[in-house]
Amino acid sequence: MTLLPCIEVEPQKSVRPADTAVIWLHGLGADGHDFAPIVPELK
C-alpha cells in the first residue's frame, strides 16, 4: 500500500510538550482548498 504524503510534527517533550492536536480530514469531492481560510487562524 502506498501512503499519501502528510506532515507530522513531533514536539520535544523536554522543550515544550504538546497540549493540542489537529487532525485534518476532508471528504470525497473536496479540492483541498475548502479549508484554506482557516489556516491563518491556526497560527
ROTORMI-326689 format. One record per atom (N, C-alpha, C): x, y, z; atom name; residue number from 1. Coordinates in steps of 0.2 Angstrom, whole numbers, plus 5000, padded with zeros to 4 digits. Each point is the difference from the previous one (the first is absolute). Layout:
BEGIN
<pt east="X" north="Y" up="Z" atom="CA" nr="NUM"/>
...
This chain:
BEGIN
<pt east="5004" north="4994" up="5000" atom="N" nr="1"/>
<pt east="4996" north="5006" up="5000" atom="CA" nr="1"/>
<pt east="5004" north="5006" up="5000" atom="C" nr="1"/>
<pt east="4999" north="5005" up="4996" atom="N" nr="2"/>
<pt east="5003" north="5006" up="5000" atom="CA" nr="2"/>
<pt east="4997" north="5005" up="5004" atom="C" nr="2"/>
<pt east="5003" north="5004" up="5005" atom="N" nr="3"/>
<pt east="4997" north="5005" up="5004" atom="CA" nr="3"/>
<pt east="5000" north="5006" up="4997" atom="C" nr="3"/>
<pt east="4995" north="5004" up="5001" atom="N" nr="4"/>
<pt east="5000" north="5007" up="4997" atom="CA" nr="4"/>
<pt east="5005" north="5005" up="5004" atom="C" nr="4"/>
<pt east="5003" north="5005" up="4997" atom="N" nr="5"/>
<pt east="5004" north="5004" up="5004" atom="CA" nr="5"/>
<pt east="4996" north="5004" up="5006" atom="C" nr="5"/>
<pt east="5004" north="5001" up="5005" atom="N" nr="6"/>
<pt east="4997" north="5003" up="5006" atom="CA" nr="6"/>
<pt east="5006" north="5004" up="5003" atom="C" nr="6"/>
<pt east="4997" north="5004" up="5005" atom="N" nr="7"/>
<pt east="5005" north="5004" up="5004" atom="CA" nr="7"/>
<pt east="4999" north="4998" up="5007" atom="C" nr="7"/>
<pt east="5006" north="4998" up="5003" atom="N" nr="8"/>
<pt east="4999" north="4997" up="5007" atom="CA" nr="8"/>
<pt east="5005" north="5005" up="5004" atom="C" nr="8"/>
<pt east="4998" north="5002" up="5006" atom="N" nr="9"/>
<pt east="5005" north="5004" up="5004" atom="CA" nr="9"/>
<pt east="4999" north="4997" up="5007" atom="C" nr="9"/>
<pt east="5006" north="4998" up="5002" atom="N" nr="10"/>
<pt east="5001" north="4997" up="5007" atom="CA" nr="10"/>
<pt east="5004" north="5005" up="5004" atom="C" nr="10"/>
<pt east="4996" north="5003" up="5005" atom="N" nr="11"/>
<pt east="5003" north="5005" up="5004" atom="CA" nr="11"/>
<pt east="5005" north="4996" up="5005" atom="C" nr="11"/>
<pt east="5005" north="5004" up="5002" atom="N" nr="12"/>
<pt east="5005" north="4997" up="5005" atom="CA" nr="12"/>
<pt east="4997" north="5001" up="5007" atom="C" nr="12"/>
<pt east="4999" north="4995" up="5003" atom="N" nr="13"/>
<pt east="4997" north="5000" up="5007" atom="CA" nr="13"/>
<pt east="5004" north="5004" up="5005" atom="C" nr="13"/>
<pt east="5007" north="5000" up="4999" atom="N" nr="14"/>
<pt east="5004" north="5004" up="5005" atom="CA" nr="14"/>
<pt east="5000" north="5008" up="4999" atom="C" nr="14"/>
<pt east="4998" north="5002" up="4994" atom="N" nr="15"/>
<pt east="5000" north="5007" up="4998" atom="CA" nr="15"/>
<pt east="4993" north="5003" up="5002" atom="C" nr="15"/>
<pt east="4995" north="4997" up="4996" atom="N" nr="16"/>
<pt east="4993" north="5002" up="5002" atom="CA" nr="16"/>
<pt east="4995" north="4994" up="4998" atom="C" nr="16"/>
<pt east="4997" north="4997" up="5004" atom="N" nr="17"/>
<pt east="4996" north="4994" up="4998" atom="CA" nr="17"/>
<pt east="4993" north="5003" up="4997" atom="C" nr="17"/>
<pt east="4998" north="4995" up="4995" atom="N" nr="18"/>
<pt east="4994" north="5002" up="4997" atom="CA" nr="18"/>
<pt east="4994" north="5001" up="5004" atom="C" nr="18"/>
<pt east="4995" north="5005" up="4999" atom="N" nr="19"/>
<pt east="4994" north="5000" up="5004" atom="CA" nr="19"/>
<pt east="4994" north="5000" up="4995" atom="C" nr="19"/>
<pt east="5001" north="5000" up="4994" atom="N" nr="20"/>
<pt east="4995" north="5000" up="4995" atom="CA" nr="20"/>
<pt east="5002" north="4996" up="4994" atom="C" nr="20"/>
<pt east="4995" north="4997" up="4997" atom="N" nr="21"/>
<pt east="5001" north="4996" up="4993" atom="CA" nr="21"/>
<pt east="4995" north="5002" up="4995" atom="C" nr="21"/>
<pt east="5002" north="5000" up="4994" atom="N" nr="22"/>
<pt east="4995" north="5002" up="4994" atom="CA" nr="22"/>
<pt east="5000" north="4994" up="4996" atom="C" nr="22"/>
<pt east="4995" north="4997" up="4999" atom="N" nr="23"/>
<pt east="4999" north="4994" up="4995" atom="CA" nr="23"/>
<pt east="4996" north="5003" up="4994" atom="C" nr="23"/>
<pt east="5003" north="5000" up="4994" atom="N" nr="24"/>
<pt east="4996" north="5004" up="4995" atom="CA" nr="24"/>
<pt east="4998" north="4994" up="4995" atom="C" nr="24"/>
<pt east="4993" north="5000" up="4999" atom="N" nr="25"/>
<pt east="4997" north="4995" up="4995" atom="CA" nr="25"/>
<pt east="4995" north="5004" up="4996" atom="C" nr="25"/>
<pt east="5000" north="4998" up="4994" atom="N" nr="26"/>
<pt east="4995" north="5003" up="4995" atom="CA" nr="26"/>
<pt east="4997" north="4995" up="4996" atom="C" nr="26"/>
<pt east="4994" north="5001" up="4998" atom="N" nr="27"/>
<pt east="4996" north="4995" up="4997" atom="CA" nr="27"/>
<pt east="5001" north="4999" up="4992" atom="C" nr="27"/>
<pt east="4997" north="4995" up="4998" atom="N" nr="28"/>
<pt east="5001" north="4999" up="4993" atom="CA" nr="28"/>
<pt east="4997" north="5006" up="4996" atom="C" nr="28"/>
<pt east="5003" north="5002" up="4994" atom="N" nr="29"/>
<pt east="4997" north="5005" up="4996" atom="CA" nr="29"/>
<pt east="5003" north="5007" up="5002" atom="C" nr="29"/>
<pt east="5004" north="5000" up="5006" atom="N" nr="30"/>
<pt east="5003" north="5007" up="5002" atom="CA" nr="30"/>
<pt east="5006" north="5001" up="4995" atom="C" nr="30"/>
<pt east="5002" north="5006" up="4999" atom="N" nr="31"/>
<pt east="5006" north="5001" up="4996" atom="CA" nr="31"/>
<pt east="5006" north="5002" up="5004" atom="C" nr="31"/>
<pt east="4999" north="5000" up="5007" atom="N" nr="32"/>
<pt east="5006" north="5001" up="5004" atom="CA" nr="32"/>
<pt east="5001" north="5008" up="5002" atom="C" nr="32"/>
<pt east="4996" north="5004" up="4997" atom="N" nr="33"/>
<pt east="5000" north="5007" up="5001" atom="CA" nr="33"/>
<pt east="4994" north="5002" up="5004" atom="C" nr="33"/>
<pt east="4996" north="4996" up="5002" atom="N" nr="34"/>
<pt east="4994" north="5002" up="5004" atom="CA" nr="34"/>
<pt east="5002" north="5002" up="5007" atom="C" nr="34"/>
<pt east="5006" north="4998" up="5003" atom="N" nr="35"/>
<pt east="5002" north="5002" up="5006" atom="CA" nr="35"/>
<pt east="5005" north="5006" up="5000" atom="C" nr="35"/>
<pt east="5001" north="5002" up="4995" atom="N" nr="36"/>
<pt east="5005" north="5005" up="4999" atom="CA" nr="36"/>
<pt east="4999" north="5006" up="5004" atom="C" nr="36"/>
<pt east="4994" north="5003" up="5001" atom="N" nr="37"/>
<pt east="4999" north="5006" up="5004" atom="CA" nr="37"/>
<pt east="5001" north="4999" up="5008" atom="C" nr="37"/>
<pt east="5000" north="4994" up="5002" atom="N" nr="38"/>
<pt east="5001" north="4999" up="5007" atom="CA" nr="38"/>
<pt east="5008" north="5000" up="5002" atom="C" nr="38"/>
<pt east="5004" north="4999" up="4995" atom="N" nr="39"/>
<pt east="5007" north="4999" up="5002" atom="CA" nr="39"/>
<pt east="5003" north="5006" up="5004" atom="C" nr="39"/>
<pt east="4999" north="5006" up="4998" atom="N" nr="40"/>
<pt east="5003" north="5005" up="5004" atom="CA" nr="40"/>
<pt east="4997" north="5000" up="5007" atom="C" nr="40"/>
<pt east="4995" north="4998" up="5001" atom="N" nr="41"/>
<pt east="4997" north="4999" up="5007" atom="CA" nr="41"/>
<pt east="5004" north="4995" up="5005" atom="C" nr="41"/>
<pt east="5003" north="4995" up="4996" atom="N" nr="42"/>
<pt east="5004" north="4995" up="5004" atom="CA" nr="42"/>
<pt east="5007" north="5003" up="5003" atom="C" nr="42"/>
<pt east="5002" north="5005" up="4998" atom="N" nr="43"/>
<pt east="5007" north="5003" up="5002" atom="CA" nr="43"/>
<pt east="4999" north="5003" up="5006" atom="C" nr="43"/>
